Amino acid sequence: MFEQTVSTENNNGFPKKIDGLKKKRRWSEFIIQMSLFLAGFFSIFTTLGIVYTLGKEALLFFKRPEVDLIEFLTGTQWQPHIAEFGILPLASATLLTTAIAMLIAIPLGLTVAIFLSEYATLKMRNTLKPILELLAGIPTIVYGYFALTFVTPILRDIFGKDVVNIYNTSSAGLVMGILILPLIASVSEDALTAVPRSLREAAYGLGATKNEVVFKVVLPAALSGISAAVILGISRAIGETMIVAVAAGAGPNLTLNPFKGAETMTGHIVRISSGDLSYDSIDYDSIFAIGLVLFLSTLILNIISQWIVRRFREVYE
């Protein structure tokens, strides 16, 4: 048997069967590497294509004689039919709905993450987490009509029908917070779970209670991940479309009253693009200008998120 094995060796001294396995492994590794490279290249190419399309069409908007960049950024009126293109009414409504959503999503999401990571049993965690993630799978148009037909009537009953408009930013923001809650909870739980067990055991060894370990050891150690989760939630809220398009309002309105109707940037894009627009009209070009502002806003938030993760990340040996 030993002589038969030796006789099957190739010129390199390896058995032919082992040499064939090595070649097969090299080909499989090459295919995997090329697949990963193509996936990454496709993602980058798609992003560059989006930037190019937004930039090209937005440039056509800003080149028009009736559009002024300073007025676009600081103007308080958005009325294309009289050539007034101030984005502040749309931006203020977007920030207002985002702020309301964060007031709901951050405390609830963080509380859920702490409970699932530190207090819940394994059986309870395996039961509650899929139910929580199910909220993220509900279509946003369903959330929009839920805000309009369920949340808004409740607000009108509580605060009065003369105070709360049928279309208002508060109901849209509240429901948007429910939508974003699973995102913040999931990312925050991953950050809490990533904290080494040794830190918890060391705190217990020093006589700390369960609550002291959670709030004075685990939470500070997971601060970078939690901060990234919050910023990702803000980016998600800024880019949300259907909830605000259905429940927030259909007219630009510069107001900080959450019970009044106002149109967000994404809601305005939906309303304008769903109408009959000619390709070369100023209304058509304005959609891309608003889209560029949204893209830059979320890009800045993502850059801040990455900076926070790098700046406050704890490295454990």
Steps between C-alpha positions, in 0.01 A plus 500: 500500500786734581665434165173571316468838672853597412454400140212747459713803592548776244817690423457728802497211742125527583252223434287568194178491704625765744631713213156486334334609823737797522419608146127462567536709817691770312226522238224515762685771692551697178129478416405616852746789488377612158137478614575717803695744284216528248248552780709780650565655160130489415414676826756774437391533138136534605587770751702692243213469254258646754735788575550569129127497423409722795784740433432532128127561535540728804754707307240563232270633773758737649601627155154640439486882523206500742686281753751642747708266716494729805126543470464125458679435830353787703162576341183446703262446208480204263261600225628393158209661315628846605869405480563484877727212590587524868560154642462597867127407522574153368813462711330618820217249457754225439694591815181531705370156408849356553525656847161362602594156368827504694321597822310173463761271345806582711366436854279206396764347275775533757276360775410201285867443414605509867220262598574248226875513555525511880173394664301270271542126512610313190147371437350846542764655272436243228128579524507879523772581249321352194183684604696825527666450163158433348426872543776577250336274242167681492466716184537869575180581313316296765668709768391812317132408499532379859623848595222670305206281604599392852758733658360827366145439635647422842699826499192694389297346783769585757599851393189606311401500137559873474861453614608191307462504125403187313841506334771577755865427562449362852310187396745437218795542738351273766438217257839555339654447844330159518643419158855593602483333841610152376803650324628680810415207726676244280820698446515606866450141615787387279720770655402394854552132425847573360618629841727227643363281773816561703398864564171388649667233712761747625228745604309223678822399672532852639153476650298689237131430463331396174379852427841650579667258261254578223492879531854573623703237319322351200331814367816718504695218334240476221465876453650510152265232367197661661594840356535345155156341540345837587657672200392218269149544638512872426613428144213254462251756629624773266462272200160357593244570229160336512409572862554874463349503151175354634470650849713816530345727239519601137607863506829671595449676832770659715374417849625340819151406613483119488121507479503690169543348159834539324672337207838334535761476228421137425125567510539786254701280263223238508225753440676682217631191323159333507351783294538581133843659465680572177861388487660843467275693738629680806278290727662187361851635558410612853435138598866418443614807693298386801627146452857629500438677831362177646796303370753743645316506834505122539859485374612748767315305768665175390842665505431627852389151600822345372705767679321433828557126467873551437537772764326328790545135413637289785760240397530203734788258498 
